Amino acid sequence: MSSSPRLILASSSAYRQALLRRLQLDFDAISPDIDERAFADETAEETAVRLAQAKAEAIANTVGEALIIGSDQVATLDGQHIGKPGNHTNALAQLQAMRGREVVFHTALCLLDTRASTSQRVQLSQVPTVVSFRDLPDAELDAYLRIEQPYDCAGSAKNEGLGIALLSSIRSEDPSALTGLPLITLVSMLRRAGVTFFKG
């Protein structure tokens, strides 16, 4: 990637960093300082897209020429936002509410090119993932949480870990979206920005 600008992931998430490493591109990870609360009149999709762009814009103010990746995810059950549980009690309540049900994870992606003109500066996309949860008893949900402690994950389950055992199906056009960074979508954006992945 020597002819490309600096690549920056606007995130401190270990999950997103691990996903981005799969593309074998050099990048820096910088945590953006933004207010991630949803607006009262926003849909989940609107919240995710706005925050993905806000994260990238926050980093753009501090760097020179760069491609900046921002991503955000909002989970919904019956249209209501599901946040990160933060602790065991909240996580158990989330899993109890979701068992036997479908949850939609809205993962938004922004690629901001600081070199580009205003009209070409920002690429935005939103990838929905529909996840069906198994109808499991409280004892199994509690045991899972004590093993994996996914208290920093919206939906209280790590699908890339043991949390996959809580799920009965995942439907998405971009499988990595559920973990927080839609790589198929990102590759398309990076290609449009001039990034080359394979050199013959």
MARMITI-738892 format. One record per residue (C-alpha): x, y, z; residue in three letters. Coordinates in pm, whole numbers, padded with zeros to 5 digits, always signed. Layout:
BEGIN
XYZALA/...
//
This chain:
BEGIN
+00000+00000+00000MET/+00299+00230-00047SER/+00125+00456-00300SER/-00185+00495-00086SER/-00240+00745+00193PRO/-00228+00653+00558ARG/-00513+00421+00660LEU/-00675+00493+00996ILE/-00940+00298+01184LEU/-01138+00540+01397ALA/-01194+00290+01676SER/-01038+00140+01986SER/-01240-00181+01937SER/-01025-00494+01944ALA/-01295-00670+01738TYR/-01281-00415+01455ARG/-00902-00409+01458GLN/-00888-00788+01428ALA/-01129-00779+01134LEU/-00935-00507+00953LEU/-00611-00706+00988ARG/-00767-00971+00765ARG/-00724-00734+00469LEU/-00345-00730+00529GLN/-00319-00351+00506LEU/-00109-00137+00735ASP/-00326+00086+00951PHE/-00331+00290+01269ASP/-00616+00274+01519ALA/-00718+00600+01685ILE/-01008+00624+01928SER/-01246+00910+01840PRO/-01390+01126+02115ASP/-01759+01167+02031ILE/-02096+01148+02204ASP/-02244+00814+02095GLU/-02595+00870+02231ARG/-02882+00837+01985ALA/-03108+01131+01904PHE/-03470+01094+02014ALA/-03612+01117+01662ASP/-03360+00885+01489GLU/-03410+00538+01351THR/-03148+00277+01436ALA/-03011+00302+01082GLU/-02983+00680+01105GLU/-02805+00661+01440THR/-02552+00407+01314ALA/-02474+00602+00995VAL/-02446+00936+01175ARG/-02210+00795+01438LEU/-01994+00611+01183ALA/-01941+00938+00997GLN/-01892+01136+01319ALA/-01615+00900+01427LYS/-01433+00941+01095ALA/-01481+01320+01094GLU/-01343+01348+01448ALA/-01018+01184+01338ILE/-01002+01382+01011ALA/-00952+01701+01208ASN/-00623+01574+01351THR/-00447+01405+01056VAL/-00322+01500+00712GLY/-00385+01295+00400GLU/-00557+00974+00505ALA/-00833+00725+00445LEU/-01031+00706+00767ILE/-01268+00422+00852ILE/-01556+00486+01090GLY/-01806+00219+01190SER/-02093+00196+01433ASP/-02352-00065+01520GLN/-02701-00034+01666VAL/-02900-00343+01760ALA/-03280-00342+01772THR/-03549-00570+01910LEU/-03898-00481+01788ASP/-03753-00153+01665GLY/-03616-00056+02008GLN/-03244+00012+02051HIS/-03040-00243+02246ILE/-02724-00096+02393GLY/-02414-00248+02547LYS/-02521-00409+02875PRO/-02222-00301+03083GLY/-02277-00563+03354ASN/-02406-00914+03420HIS/-02754-00815+03535THR/-02826-00605+03228ASN/-02677-00868+02997ALA/-02899-01142+03141LEU/-03205-00922+03098ALA/-03109-00861+02733GLN/-03065-01231+02658LEU/-03393-01314+02832GLN/-03574-01057+02617ALA/-03413-01184+02295MET/-03445-01561+02336ARG/-03658-01718+02068GLY/-03668-01383+01888ARG/-03504-01202+01597GLU/-03269-00908+01659VAL/-03153-00677+01380VAL/-02798-00542+01399PHE/-02754-00226+01188HIS/-02382-00184+01109THR/-02287+00143+00941ALA/-01961+00213+00763LEU/-01797+00539+00660CYS/-01481+00582+00454LEU/-01357+00939+00461LEU/-01085+01042+00213ASP/-00922+01365+00328THR/-00758+01406-00016ARG/-01086+01420-00205ALA/-01315+01705-00303SER/-01626+01762-00094THR/-01848+01557-00327SER/-01610+01256-00319GLN/-01491+01289+00040ARG/-01732+01051+00215VAL/-01863+00704+00129GLN/-02143+00571+00353LEU/-02322+00239+00378SER/-02541+00049+00625GLN/-02554-00330+00643VAL/-02838-00502+00835PRO/-02790-00844+00991THR/-03087-01043+01121VAL/-02995-01275+01408VAL/-03227-01541+01552SER/-03163-01638+01915PHE/-03229-01985+02053ARG/-03496-02019+02321ASP/-03267-02119+02608LEU/-03340-02139+02983PRO/-03212-01881+03230ASP/-02950-02120+03371ALA/-02781-02158+03031GLU/-02792-01785+02960LEU/-02641-01711+03301ASP/-02370-01975+03252ALA/-02279-01833+02911TYR/-02241-01482+03050LEU/-02014-01601+03331ARG/-01790-01779+03080ILE/-01754-01508+02814GLU/-01858-01187+02995GLN/-01967-01002+02677PRO/-02064-00688+02864TYR/-01915-00457+02601ASP/-02122-00610+02319CYS/-02464-00486+02210ALA/-02687-00790+02235GLY/-02473-00951+02508SER/-02326-01223+02286ALA/-01995-01262+02104LYS/-02081-01437+01780ASN/-01710-01484+01706GLU/-01679-01678+02032GLY/-01898-01909+02240LEU/-02191-01673+02184GLY/-02249-01842+01849ILE/-02408-02125+02052ALA/-02689-01885+02151LEU/-02787-01828+01788LEU/-02998-02036+01552SER/-02934-01832+01236SER/-02757-01526+01096ILE/-02874-01357+00775ARG/-02660-01087+00615SER/-02504-00995+00280GLU/-02178-00915+00462ASP/-02093-01178+00729PRO/-01832-00968+00911SER/-02086-00689+00970ALA/-02219-00860+01281LEU/-01880-00840+01451THR/-01866-00467+01377GLY/-01687-00403+01048LEU/-01846-00505+00713PRO/-01536-00611+00521LEU/-01704-00681+00185ILE/-01849-00331+00186THR/-01521-00181+00308LEU/-01321-00347+00029VAL/-01555-00192-00228SER/-01509+00150-00070MET/-01131+00118-00050LEU/-01110+00009-00414ARG/-01308+00317-00517ARG/-01053+00521-00320ALA/-00766+00364-00515GLY/-00645+00095-00277VAL/-00501-00215-00448THR/-00528-00552-00273PHE/-00363-00786-00522PHE/-00061-00697-00732LYS/+00031-00929-01018GLY/
//
